[in-house]
Amino acid sequence: MDTTLTKLEFESMLFVRHLTLTAARRTGRDLDRSAYTILSCLDDDRAMSMGELSEVLSLDASTLSRQTTAMLRSKLLERIPDPDGGMARKYRSTSLGQARLREACAANISVLDEVTASWSPEQRDTLAQLLGRFNRGIEDLDHRPWPRPAALEIQI
């Protein structure tokens, strides 16, 4: 087994775990990972149907239905008619959902800023570039590009 790939797998798992838990401890709030991911898909006032979310997230309808139902109850999401006139209703984040996502992102960024405070801007940029390349590689394997806000597009 390739030791480097074993380390990469382990460190990527820890990266997500450390970032999520540390940010949640600092804010006293925990936006669970499924809500964070769904809200991220719906950022920038984007609306998506259950089928579109299922495709992007690679989740079956029953799993996604449980997650969106909980988010509807928590007022993080709302269902709206298709803005393009289609038959399927779409999900859109509410102002509360957007605020909770911004809060979670800000907490994550604060942790990243503190952890990389001694890094040069070039080192931070290199990490962002490599993570972007890594994630796009995974997306290419599945032929499922992640919807990225235009402002965050990283050239690789």
DSSP file with accessible surface (Angstrom, degrees, kcal/mol):
  #  RESIDUE AA STRUCTURE BP1 BP2  ACC     N-H-->O    O-->H-N    N-H-->O    O-->H-N    TCO  KAPPA ALPHA  PHI   PSI    X-CA   Y-CA   Z-CA
    1    1 A M              0   0  205      0, 0.0     2,-0.6     0, 0.0     3,-0.1   0.000 360.0 360.0 360.0 140.7    0.0    0.0    0.0
    2    2 A D     >  -     0   0   85      1,-0.2     4,-2.0     2,-0.1     5,-0.2  -0.558 360.0-156.4 -73.6 115.1    1.3    3.5   -0.8
    3    3 A T  H  > S+     0   0   92     -2,-0.6     4,-2.6     1,-0.2     5,-0.2   0.870  91.3  56.1 -62.2 -37.2    2.2    5.2    2.5
    4    4 A T  H  > S+     0   0   98      1,-0.2     4,-2.6     2,-0.2    -1,-0.2   0.927 108.9  46.0 -63.0 -43.4    1.7    8.7    1.0
    5    5 A L  H  > S+     0   0  104      2,-0.2     4,-2.6     1,-0.2    -1,-0.2   0.880 110.9  53.2 -68.3 -34.7   -1.8    7.9   -0.1
    6    6 A T  H  X S+     0   0   61     -4,-2.0     4,-2.3     2,-0.2    -2,-0.2   0.930 111.6  46.0 -63.4 -43.4   -2.6    6.4    3.3
    7    7 A K  H  X S+     0   0  131     -4,-2.6     4,-3.2     2,-0.2     5,-0.3   0.913 111.5  52.1 -64.2 -42.9   -1.3    9.6    5.0
    8    8 A L  H  X S+     0   0   81     -4,-2.6     4,-2.3     2,-0.2     5,-0.2   0.926 110.3  48.2 -60.4 -43.9   -3.3   11.7    2.5
    9    9 A E  H  X S+     0   0  119     -4,-2.6     4,-1.8     2,-0.2    -1,-0.2   0.949 115.6  44.0 -61.9 -47.4   -6.5    9.8    3.3
   10   10 A F  H  X S+     0   0   98     -4,-2.3     4,-2.4     1,-0.2    -2,-0.2   0.943 114.7  47.8 -65.3 -46.7   -6.0   10.0    7.0
   11   11 A E  H  X S+     0   0  113     -4,-3.2     4,-2.5     1,-0.2    -1,-0.2   0.860 109.3  53.6 -66.1 -33.7   -5.0   13.7    7.0
   12   12 A S  H  X S+     0   0   45     -4,-2.3     4,-1.8    -5,-0.3    -1,-0.2   0.905 109.1  49.2 -68.5 -37.0   -8.0   14.7    4.8
   13   13 A M  H  X S+     0   0   80     -4,-1.8     4,-2.2    -5,-0.2    -2,-0.2   0.946 113.4  46.5 -63.6 -45.6  -10.3   13.0    7.2
   14   14 A L  H  X S+     0   0   36     -4,-2.4     4,-3.5     1,-0.2     5,-0.4   0.885 106.5  59.4 -64.7 -37.8   -8.7   14.9   10.1
   15   15 A F  H  X S+     0   0   83     -4,-2.5     4,-2.3     1,-0.2     5,-0.3   0.953 110.0  41.4 -54.8 -51.6   -8.8   18.2    8.3
   16   16 A V  H  X S+     0   0   57     -4,-1.8     4,-2.4     1,-0.2     5,-0.3   0.934 117.7  47.6 -64.6 -44.4  -12.6   18.1    7.9
   17   17 A R  H  X S+     0   0  143     -4,-2.2     4,-2.5    -5,-0.2     5,-0.3   0.947 114.3  44.9 -64.2 -49.4  -13.1   16.8   11.5
   18   18 A H  H  X S+     0   0  108     -4,-3.5     4,-2.5     1,-0.2     5,-0.3   0.931 115.2  47.5 -61.3 -47.6  -10.7   19.4   13.1
   19   19 A L  H  X S+     0   0   25     -4,-2.3     4,-2.2    -5,-0.4     5,-0.3   0.950 115.2  44.8 -60.8 -48.3  -12.1   22.3   11.2
   20   20 A T  H  X S+     0   0   51     -4,-2.4     4,-2.1    -5,-0.3    -2,-0.2   0.936 117.8  42.2 -63.7 -48.3  -15.7   21.5   11.8
   21   21 A L  H  X S+     0   0   56     -4,-2.5     4,-2.5    -5,-0.3    -1,-0.2   0.906 114.9  49.1 -69.3 -41.9  -15.4   20.7   15.5
   22   22 A T  H  X S+     0   0   34     -4,-2.5     4,-2.0    -5,-0.3    -1,-0.2   0.936 113.1  47.1 -64.2 -44.5  -13.1   23.6   16.3
   23   23 A A  H  X S+     0   0    5     -4,-2.2     4,-1.8    -5,-0.3     6,-0.3   0.918 112.6  49.9 -63.7 -41.1  -15.3   26.1   14.5
   24   24 A A  H  X>S+     0   0   19     -4,-2.1     4,-2.0    -5,-0.3     5,-0.6   0.911 109.5  51.2 -65.0 -41.2  -18.5   24.7   16.2
   25   25 A R  H  <5S+     0   0  173     -4,-2.5    -1,-0.2     1,-0.2    -2,-0.2   0.891 110.5  49.6 -62.3 -38.2  -16.8   24.9   19.6
   26   26 A R  H  <5S+     0   0  127     -4,-2.0    -1,-0.2     1,-0.2    -2,-0.2   0.832 118.3  36.7 -72.0 -34.1  -15.9   28.5   19.1
   27   27 A T  H  <5S-     0   0   56     -4,-1.8    -1,-0.2     2,-0.3    -2,-0.2   0.665  98.1-131.3 -90.7 -19.0  -19.3   29.7   17.9
   28   28 A G  T  <5S+     0   0   70     -4,-2.0     2,-0.4     1,-0.3    -3,-0.2   0.581  77.7  99.9  76.1   7.7  -21.3   27.5   20.3
   29   29 A R      < -     0   0  115     -5,-0.6     2,-0.5    -6,-0.3    -2,-0.3  -0.962  57.4-158.0-126.9 147.1  -23.4   26.5   17.3
   30   30 A D        -     0   0  105     -2,-0.4     2,-0.8    -3,-0.1    -9,-0.0  -0.946   2.7-168.3-128.3 108.5  -23.2   23.4   15.2
   31   31 A L        -     0   0   17     -2,-0.5     5,-0.1    69,-0.1    -7,-0.1  -0.878  38.0-121.4 -88.6 109.1  -24.6   23.5   11.7
   32   32 A D     >  -     0   0   83     -2,-0.8     4,-2.7     1,-0.1     5,-0.2  -0.099  18.7-108.9 -59.0 158.0  -24.5   19.8   10.9
   33   33 A R  H  > S+     0   0  166      1,-0.2     4,-2.5     2,-0.2     5,-0.2   0.855 116.5  52.1 -58.6 -38.4  -22.5   18.7    7.9
   34   34 A S  H  > S+     0   0   34      2,-0.2     4,-2.6     1,-0.2    -1,-0.2   0.939 112.6  45.0 -66.2 -41.7  -25.6   17.8    5.8
   35   35 A A  H  > S+     0   0    2      2,-0.2     4,-2.9     1,-0.2     5,-0.3   0.927 113.2  51.3 -66.4 -41.6  -27.2   21.2    6.3
   36   36 A Y  H  X S+     0   0   62     -4,-2.7     4,-2.1     1,-0.2    -2,-0.2   0.929 112.8  45.9 -59.1 -45.4  -23.9   23.0    5.7
   37   37 A T  H  X S+     0   0   43     -4,-2.5     4,-1.7    -5,-0.2    -2,-0.2   0.929 114.5  46.0 -67.3 -44.9  -23.4   21.1    2.4
   38   38 A I  H  X S+     0   0    1     -4,-2.6     4,-1.4     1,-0.2     3,-0.2   0.938 113.3  49.3 -64.7 -45.8  -27.0   21.7    1.2
   39   39 A L  H  < S+     0   0    0     -4,-2.9     4,-0.3     1,-0.2    -1,-0.2   0.876 107.4  56.0 -61.9 -35.3  -26.9   25.4    2.1
   40   40 A S  H >< S+     0   0   28     -4,-2.1     3,-0.8    -5,-0.3    -1,-0.2   0.874 105.9  51.0 -63.4 -37.0  -23.5   25.7    0.3
   41   41 A C  H 3< S+     0   0    0     -4,-1.7    -1,-0.2     1,-0.2    -2,-0.2   0.814 113.8  45.1 -66.0 -31.4  -25.2   24.3   -2.9
   42   42 A L  T 3X S+     0   0    0     -4,-1.4     4,-0.9    -5,-0.1    51,-0.4   0.296  86.3 124.5 -99.0   9.0  -28.0   26.9   -2.5
   43   43 A D  T X4  +     0   0   52     -3,-0.8     3,-0.8    -4,-0.3    -3,-0.1  -0.158  60.0  41.6 -63.9 165.1  -25.7   29.8   -1.8
   44   44 A D  T 34 S-     0   0   98      1,-0.2    -1,-0.2   105,-0.0    -4,-0.0   0.834 134.9 -69.0  63.0  31.7  -25.9   32.9   -4.0
   45   45 A D  T 34 S+     0   0  101     -3,-0.4     2,-0.3     1,-0.2    -1,-0.2   0.806  87.8 161.2  59.7  30.2  -29.7   32.7   -4.0
   46   46 A R    <<  -     0   0   70     -4,-0.9    47,-0.5    -3,-0.8     2,-0.4  -0.640  25.5-155.1 -80.7 137.4  -29.5   29.5   -6.1
   47   47 A A        -     0   0   21     -2,-0.3     2,-0.3    45,-0.1    45,-0.2  -0.936  13.5-177.7-114.1 139.7  -32.7   27.3   -6.1
   48   48 A M  E     -A   91   0A  17     43,-2.0    43,-3.4    -2,-0.4     2,-0.1  -0.991  21.8-125.6-138.3 146.5  -32.5   23.6   -6.8
   49   49 A S  E  >  -A   90   0A  17     -2,-0.3     4,-2.7    41,-0.3     5,-0.2  -0.340  37.0-102.7 -78.9 169.3  -35.0   20.8   -7.1
   50   50 A M  H  > S+     0   0   47     39,-0.5     4,-2.8     1,-0.2     5,-0.2   0.919 124.9  51.2 -58.4 -42.0  -34.8   17.6   -5.1
   51   51 A G  H  > S+     0   0   49      2,-0.2     4,-2.3     1,-0.2    -1,-0.2   0.901 109.9  48.2 -64.0 -41.7  -33.5   15.9   -8.3
   52   52 A E  H  > S+     0   0   76      2,-0.2     4,-2.5     1,-0.2     5,-0.2   0.927 113.9  46.5 -65.7 -43.8  -30.8   18.5   -8.9
   53   53 A L  H  X S+     0   0    0     -4,-2.7     4,-3.0     2,-0.2     5,-0.2   0.922 111.2  52.7 -63.0 -42.5  -29.7   18.3   -5.2
   54   54 A S  H  X>S+     0   0   32     -4,-2.8     5,-1.4    -5,-0.2     4,-1.1   0.914 111.3  47.0 -59.6 -42.0  -29.7   14.6   -5.4
   55   55 A E  H  <5S+     0   0  111     -4,-2.3     3,-0.3     2,-0.2    -2,-0.2   0.945 115.8  43.1 -65.2 -49.4  -27.5   14.6   -8.5
   56   56 A V  H  <5S+     0   0   29     -4,-2.5    -2,-0.2     1,-0.2    -1,-0.2   0.915 122.1  38.5 -64.9 -42.2  -25.0   17.2   -7.1
   57   57 A L  H  <5S-     0   0   25     -4,-3.0    -1,-0.2    -5,-0.2    -2,-0.2   0.519 100.4-130.7 -88.2  -8.8  -24.8   15.6   -3.7
   58   58 A S  T  <5 +     0   0   61     -4,-1.1     2,-0.4    -3,-0.3    -3,-0.2   0.909  60.1 139.9  57.3  43.7  -24.9   11.9   -4.9
   59   59 A L      < -     0   0   51     -5,-1.4    -1,-0.2    -6,-0.2    -2,-0.1  -0.923  54.9-115.8-117.7 146.3  -27.6   11.2   -2.4
   60   60 A D     >  -     0   0   85     -2,-0.4     4,-2.4    -3,-0.1     5,-0.3  -0.357  33.9-107.7 -75.1 160.4  -30.7    9.0   -2.8
   61   61 A A  H  > S+     0   0   62      1,-0.2     4,-2.7     2,-0.2     5,-0.2   0.847 115.6  54.2 -60.0 -37.3  -34.1   10.7   -2.5
   62   62 A S  H  > S+     0   0   69      2,-0.2     4,-2.0     1,-0.2    -1,-0.2   0.927 111.1  44.8 -67.9 -41.5  -35.0    9.2    0.9
   63   63 A T  H  > S+     0   0   28      2,-0.2     4,-2.1     1,-0.2    -2,-0.2   0.949 116.5  45.8 -64.0 -48.0  -31.8   10.5    2.6
   64   64 A L  H  X S+     0   0    0     -4,-2.4     4,-3.0     1,-0.2     5,-0.3   0.886 109.5  55.7 -64.1 -36.9  -32.1   13.9    1.0
   65   65 A S  H  X S+     0   0   52     -4,-2.7     4,-2.5    -5,-0.3    -1,-0.2   0.919 107.5  48.8 -62.5 -43.3  -35.8   14.1    1.9
   66   66 A R  H  X S+     0   0  153     -4,-2.0     4,-2.0     2,-0.2    -1,-0.2   0.925 114.3  46.5 -61.1 -44.1  -35.0   13.5    5.6
   67   67 A Q  H  X S+     0   0   45     -4,-2.1     4,-2.0     2,-0.2    -2,-0.2   0.935 115.0  44.2 -66.9 -46.1  -32.3   16.2    5.5
   68   68 A T  H  X S+     0   0    0     -4,-3.0     4,-2.6     2,-0.2    -1,-0.2   0.874 110.7  55.6 -69.2 -33.7  -34.4   18.8    3.7
   69   69 A T  H  X S+     0   0   50     -4,-2.5     4,-2.4    -5,-0.3    -1,-0.2   0.931 108.8  47.3 -62.8 -44.2  -37.4   18.1    5.9
   70   70 A A  H  X S+     0   0   41     -4,-2.0     4,-1.9     1,-0.2    -1,-0.2   0.909 113.1  49.3 -62.8 -39.2  -35.4   18.7    9.0
   71   71 A M  H  <>S+     0   0    6     -4,-2.0     5,-2.7     2,-0.2     6,-1.2   0.857 108.9  52.0 -70.8 -34.2  -34.0   21.9    7.4
   72   72 A L  H ><5S+     0   0   48     -4,-2.6     3,-1.4     3,-0.2    -1,-0.2   0.928 110.3  49.2 -63.7 -44.7  -37.5   23.1    6.4
   73   73 A R  H 3<5S+     0   0  182     -4,-2.4    -2,-0.2     1,-0.3    -1,-0.2   0.857 110.8  50.0 -62.6 -34.9  -38.6   22.5   10.1
   74   74 A S  T 3<5S-     0   0   70     -4,-1.9    -1,-0.3    -5,-0.2    -2,-0.2   0.383 114.0-120.0 -84.3   2.4  -35.6   24.5   11.3
   75   75 A K  T < 5S+     0   0  141     -3,-1.4    22,-0.5     2,-0.2    21,-0.3   0.734  82.2 119.3  65.7  24.8  -36.5   27.3    8.8
   76   76 A L  S   <S+     0   0    8     -5,-2.7    18,-2.0    20,-0.2     2,-0.3   0.720  76.3  31.7 -87.2 -24.1  -33.1   27.0    7.1
   77   77 A L  E     -B   93   0A   5     -6,-1.2     2,-0.3    16,-0.3    16,-0.2  -0.895  64.0-163.7-127.5 159.8  -34.8   26.1    3.7
   78   78 A E  E     -B   92   0A  70     14,-2.4    14,-2.4    -2,-0.3     2,-0.5  -0.970  20.2-127.1-138.2 153.3  -38.0   27.0    2.0
   79   79 A R  E     +B   91   0A 113     -2,-0.3    12,-0.2    12,-0.2    10,-0.0  -0.877  33.4 176.5-100.0 135.6  -39.8   25.4   -1.0
   80   80 A I  E     -B   90   0A  16     10,-3.0    10,-3.2    -2,-0.5     2,-0.0  -0.911  36.4 -92.9-133.7 157.7  -40.7   27.7   -3.8
   81   81 A P        -     0   0   90      0, 0.0     8,-0.2     0, 0.0     6,-0.1  -0.382  61.6 -84.2 -64.0 152.1  -42.2   27.3   -7.3
   82   82 A D    >   -     0   0   29      4,-0.5     3,-2.1     6,-0.3     7,-0.1  -0.427  34.0-146.4 -60.0 119.6  -39.6   26.8  -10.0
   83   83 A P  T 3  S+     0   0   91      0, 0.0    -1,-0.2     0, 0.0     6,-0.0   0.768  99.7  55.5 -61.5 -21.6  -38.5   30.3  -11.0
   84   84 A D  T 3  S-     0   0  142      1,-0.0    -2,-0.1    -3,-0.0     0, 0.0   0.328 122.1-105.9 -93.2   6.6  -38.1   29.1  -14.6
   85   85 A G  S <  S+     0   0   66     -3,-2.1    -3,-0.0     1,-0.2    -1,-0.0   0.535  70.2 145.7  85.8   6.8  -41.7   27.8  -14.7
   86   86 A G        -     0   0   36      2,-0.1    -4,-0.5     1,-0.1    -1,-0.2  -0.156  58.3-114.4 -70.5 172.2  -41.0   24.1  -14.5
   87   87 A M  S    S+     0   0  189     -6,-0.1     2,-0.2     2,-0.1    -1,-0.1   0.844  87.9  85.7 -78.1 -36.1  -43.2   21.7  -12.7
   88   88 A A  S    S-     0   0   54     -7,-0.1    -6,-0.3     1,-0.1     2,-0.2  -0.454  77.1-127.1 -73.6 137.7  -40.9   20.7   -9.8
   89   89 A R        -     0   0  114     -2,-0.2   -39,-0.5    -8,-0.2     2,-0.3  -0.481  28.4-142.3 -75.2 155.4  -40.8   22.8   -6.7
   90   90 A K  E     -AB  49  80A  16    -10,-3.2   -10,-3.0   -41,-0.2     2,-0.4  -0.805   4.5-124.5-120.6 160.6  -37.3   24.0   -5.7
   91   91 A Y  E     +AB  48  79A  12    -43,-3.4   -43,-2.0    -2,-0.3     2,-0.3  -0.853  27.4 177.4-102.9 141.6  -35.5   24.5   -2.5
   92   92 A R  E     - B   0  78A  73    -14,-2.4   -14,-2.4    -2,-0.4   -45,-0.1  -0.993  33.1-108.1-140.3 145.0  -33.9   27.8   -1.6
   93   93 A S  E     - B   0  77A   4    -47,-0.5   -16,-0.3   -51,-0.4     2,-0.1  -0.461  33.3-133.0 -72.8 145.5  -32.1   28.8    1.6
   94   94 A T     >  -     0   0   22    -18,-2.0     4,-2.9    -2,-0.1     5,-0.2  -0.366  30.8 -97.8 -85.5 174.3  -34.0   31.3    3.8
   95   95 A S  H  > S+     0   0   99      1,-0.2     4,-2.4     2,-0.2     5,-0.2   0.895 129.3  51.1 -62.5 -35.1  -32.4   34.4    5.3
   96   96 A L  H  > S+     0   0   75    -21,-0.3     4,-2.8     2,-0.2     5,-0.2   0.930 109.8  49.5 -65.4 -44.3  -31.8   32.3    8.5
   97   97 A G  H  > S+     0   0    0    -22,-0.5     4,-2.3     1,-0.2    -2,-0.2   0.921 112.0  47.8 -60.6 -42.4  -30.2   29.6    6.5
   98   98 A Q  H  X S+     0   0   51     -4,-2.9     4,-2.8     2,-0.2    -1,-0.2   0.909 112.3  49.6 -65.1 -40.6  -27.9   32.1    4.7
   99   99 A A  H  X S+     0   0   40     -4,-2.4     4,-2.5    -5,-0.2    -2,-0.2   0.920 111.4  48.2 -65.3 -43.0  -27.0   33.7    8.0
  100  100 A R  H  X S+     0   0   47     -4,-2.8     4,-2.4     2,-0.2    -2,-0.2   0.893 112.7  49.0 -65.3 -37.4  -26.2   30.3    9.6
  101  101 A L  H  X S+     0   0    5     -4,-2.3     4,-3.0    -5,-0.2     5,-0.2   0.943 111.5  48.6 -66.5 -45.3  -24.1   29.4    6.6
  102  102 A R  H  X S+     0   0  151     -4,-2.8     4,-2.8     1,-0.2    -2,-0.2   0.907 112.1  50.2 -59.7 -41.2  -22.2   32.7    6.7
  103  103 A E  H  X S+     0   0   73     -4,-2.5     4,-2.3     2,-0.2    -1,-0.2   0.929 112.5  45.9 -63.1 -44.8  -21.7   32.2   10.5
  104  104 A A  H  X S+     0   0   18     -4,-2.4     4,-2.4     2,-0.2    -2,-0.2   0.917 114.1  48.5 -65.6 -42.6  -20.3   28.7    9.9
  105  105 A C  H  X S+     0   0   40     -4,-3.0     4,-2.9     2,-0.2     5,-0.2   0.922 110.9  50.6 -62.9 -43.4  -18.1   29.8    7.0
  106  106 A A  H  X S+     0   0   59     -4,-2.8     4,-2.4    -5,-0.2    -2,-0.2   0.898 110.4  49.6 -62.5 -39.8  -16.8   32.7    9.1
  107  107 A A  H  X S+     0   0   11     -4,-2.3     4,-2.1     2,-0.2    -1,-0.2   0.925 112.2  47.8 -65.0 -42.3  -16.0   30.4   12.0
  108  108 A N  H  X S+     0   0   20     -4,-2.4     4,-2.8     1,-0.2    -2,-0.2   0.925 112.2  49.4 -62.3 -44.4  -14.1   28.0    9.6
  109  109 A I  H  X S+     0   0  109     -4,-2.9     4,-3.0     1,-0.2    -2,-0.2   0.899 108.3  53.9 -63.6 -38.8  -12.2   30.9    8.0
  110  110 A S  H  X S+     0   0   60     -4,-2.4     4,-2.4     2,-0.2    -1,-0.2   0.923 110.5  46.2 -61.6 -43.1  -11.2   32.2   11.5
  111  111 A V  H  X S+     0   0   10     -4,-2.1     4,-2.9     2,-0.2     5,-0.2   0.942 113.7  48.5 -64.5 -46.4   -9.8   28.7   12.4
  112  112 A L  H  X S+     0   0   62     -4,-2.8     4,-2.2     1,-0.2    -2,-0.2   0.904 111.4  51.2 -60.5 -40.3   -8.0   28.5    9.0
  113  113 A D  H  < S+     0   0   85     -4,-3.0     4,-0.2     2,-0.2    -1,-0.2   0.928 112.8  44.9 -62.6 -45.2   -6.6   32.0    9.5
  114  114 A E  H >< S+     0   0  113     -4,-2.4     3,-1.0    -5,-0.2     4,-0.3   0.929 113.9  48.6 -66.5 -43.7   -5.3   31.2   13.0
  115  115 A V  H 3< S+     0   0   95     -4,-2.9     3,-0.3     1,-0.2    -1,-0.2   0.877 120.2  37.1 -65.6 -35.8   -3.8   27.9   12.0
  116  116 A T  T >< S+     0   0   13     -4,-2.2     3,-2.0    -5,-0.2    -1,-0.2   0.222  81.2 114.0-102.6  16.7   -2.1   29.4    8.9
  117  117 A A  T <  S+     0   0   70     -3,-1.0    -1,-0.2     1,-0.3    -2,-0.1   0.836  79.9  47.5 -57.5 -34.3   -1.1   32.7   10.5
  118  118 A S  T 3  S+     0   0  113     -3,-0.3    -1,-0.3    -4,-0.3     2,-0.2   0.468  95.1  98.6 -87.8  -0.1    2.6   31.9   10.4
  119  119 A W  S <  S-     0   0   91     -3,-2.0    -3,-0.0     1,-0.1     0, 0.0  -0.549  78.5-113.6 -84.0 153.6    2.3   30.8    6.7
  120  120 A S     >  -     0   0   39     -2,-0.2     4,-2.2     1,-0.1     3,-0.2  -0.416  29.2-109.6 -76.8 159.0    3.3   33.1    3.9
  121  121 A P  H  > S+     0   0   97      0, 0.0     4,-2.5     0, 0.0     5,-0.2   0.878 121.9  55.8 -55.9 -34.7    0.5   34.2    1.5
  122  122 A E  H  > S+     0   0  129      2,-0.2     4,-2.6     1,-0.2     5,-0.1   0.887 105.7  49.8 -66.7 -38.7    2.1   32.0   -1.1
  123  123 A Q  H  > S+     0   0  103     -3,-0.2     4,-2.3     2,-0.2    -1,-0.2   0.913 111.5  48.4 -66.4 -41.8    1.8   28.9    1.2
  124  124 A R  H  X S+     0   0   89     -4,-2.2     4,-2.4     2,-0.2    -2,-0.2   0.930 112.9  48.4 -61.2 -45.3   -1.8   29.7    1.9
  125  125 A D  H  X S+     0   0   89     -4,-2.5     4,-2.9    -5,-0.2    -2,-0.2   0.905 109.3  53.1 -62.4 -41.1   -2.4   30.1   -1.9
  126  126 A T  H  X S+     0   0   75     -4,-2.6     4,-2.9     2,-0.2     5,-0.2   0.923 109.0  48.9 -61.5 -44.4   -0.6   26.8   -2.6
  127  127 A L  H  X S+     0   0   60     -4,-2.3     4,-2.8     2,-0.2     5,-0.3   0.938 112.5  48.1 -60.9 -45.5   -2.8   24.9   -0.2
  128  128 A A  H  X S+     0   0   39     -4,-2.4     4,-2.4     1,-0.2    -2,-0.2   0.918 112.9  48.9 -60.9 -42.8   -5.9   26.4   -1.7
  129  129 A Q  H  X S+     0   0   54     -4,-2.9     4,-2.5     2,-0.2    -2,-0.2   0.925 113.4  46.1 -62.5 -46.0   -4.7   25.6   -5.2
  130  130 A L  H  X S+     0   0  100     -4,-2.9     4,-2.8     2,-0.2    -2,-0.2   0.900 112.8  49.0 -67.7 -39.8   -3.9   22.0   -4.3
  131  131 A L  H  X S+     0   0   61     -4,-2.8     4,-2.9    -5,-0.2     5,-0.2   0.909 112.1  49.9 -64.6 -40.0   -7.1   21.4   -2.4
  132  132 A G  H  X S+     0   0    7     -4,-2.4     4,-2.5    -5,-0.3    -2,-0.2   0.930 112.6  46.4 -61.9 -43.9   -9.0   22.8   -5.4
  133  133 A R  H  X S+     0   0  169     -4,-2.5     4,-2.1     2,-0.2    -2,-0.2   0.919 113.0  50.3 -63.9 -43.2   -7.1   20.5   -7.8
  134  134 A F  H  X S+     0   0   81     -4,-2.8     4,-1.9     2,-0.2    -2,-0.2   0.950 112.8  45.5 -59.0 -50.8   -7.7   17.6   -5.4
  135  135 A N  H  X S+     0   0   71     -4,-2.9     4,-2.6     1,-0.2    -2,-0.2   0.901 111.8  51.0 -64.5 -40.8  -11.5   18.2   -5.2
  136  136 A R  H  X S+     0   0   37     -4,-2.5     4,-2.6    -5,-0.2    -1,-0.2   0.876 107.2  55.5 -65.1 -34.2  -11.9   18.8   -8.9
  137  137 A G  H  X S+     0   0   34     -4,-2.1     4,-1.7    -5,-0.2    -1,-0.2   0.921 109.2  45.9 -61.9 -43.4  -10.0   15.5   -9.5
  138  138 A I  H  X S+     0   0   78     -4,-1.9     4,-1.4     2,-0.2    -2,-0.2   0.928 112.5  51.1 -64.4 -43.5  -12.6   13.7   -7.4
  139  139 A E  H  X>S+     0   0   27     -4,-2.6     5,-2.3     1,-0.2     4,-0.8   0.896 107.8  53.2 -60.7 -39.5  -15.4   15.5   -9.1
  140  140 A D  H  <5S+     0   0  111     -4,-2.6     3,-0.4     1,-0.2    -1,-0.2   0.871 102.9  57.8 -64.5 -36.4  -14.0   14.5  -12.5
  141  141 A L  H  <5S+     0   0  135     -4,-1.7    -1,-0.2     1,-0.2    -2,-0.2   0.885 117.6  33.0 -58.9 -41.1  -13.9   10.8  -11.4
  142  142 A D  H  <5S-     0   0   98     -4,-1.4    -1,-0.2    -3,-0.2    -2,-0.2   0.442 104.9-126.2 -93.0  -5.3  -17.7   10.9  -10.8
  143  143 A H  T  <5S+     0   0  159     -4,-0.8    -3,-0.2    -3,-0.4    -4,-0.1   0.902  73.0 124.4  56.3  42.0  -18.5   13.4  -13.5
  144  144 A R      < -     0   0   77     -5,-2.3    -1,-0.1    -6,-0.1    -2,-0.1  -0.737  46.7-161.6-133.5  84.8  -20.2   15.5  -10.9
  145  145 A P        -     0   0   96      0, 0.0    -9,-0.1     0, 0.0     0, 0.0  -0.400  21.5-122.5 -67.9 142.6  -18.8   19.1  -10.7
  146  146 A W        -     0   0   79     -2,-0.1     2,-0.8     1,-0.1   -89,-0.0  -0.686  26.4-110.6 -83.7 138.0  -19.6   20.9   -7.5
  147  147 A P        -     0   0   27      0, 0.0    -1,-0.1     0, 0.0   -91,-0.0  -0.573  43.6-171.5 -71.2 107.8  -21.5   24.2   -7.9
  148  148 A R        -     0   0   54     -2,-0.8     2,-0.1     2,-0.0     5,-0.1  -0.854  28.0-111.7-103.6 138.5  -18.9   26.8   -7.0
  149  149 A P    >   -     0   0   24      0, 0.0     3,-1.9     0, 0.0     4,-0.3  -0.419  29.6-123.8 -61.4 139.1  -19.6   30.5   -6.5
  150  150 A A  G >  S+     0   0   87      1,-0.3     3,-1.5     2,-0.2    -2,-0.0   0.860 109.5  62.0 -55.7 -35.0  -17.9   32.4   -9.3
  151  151 A A  G 3  S+     0   0   99      1,-0.3    -1,-0.3     3,-0.0    -3,-0.0   0.719 104.4  48.8 -66.6 -18.4  -16.0   34.5   -6.8
  152  152 A L  G <  S+     0   0  116     -3,-1.9    -1,-0.3     2,-0.1    -2,-0.2   0.341  74.9 133.6-103.6   5.1  -14.3   31.4   -5.4
  153  153 A E    <   -     0   0   86     -3,-1.5     2,-0.5    -4,-0.3    -3,-0.0  -0.398  40.9-158.9 -59.8 123.4  -13.2   29.9   -8.7
  154  154 A I        -     0   0   53     -2,-0.2     2,-0.4   -26,-0.1    -2,-0.1  -0.938  11.9-133.3-107.8 124.6   -9.6   28.9   -8.3
  155  155 A Q              0   0  149     -2,-0.5   -22,-0.1   -22,-0.0   -23,-0.1  -0.638 360.0 360.0 -78.4 130.3   -7.5   28.4  -11.4
  156  156 A I              0   0  114     -2,-0.4   -26,-0.0   -24,-0.1   -27,-0.0  -0.834 360.0 360.0-121.1 360.0   -5.5   25.2  -11.5
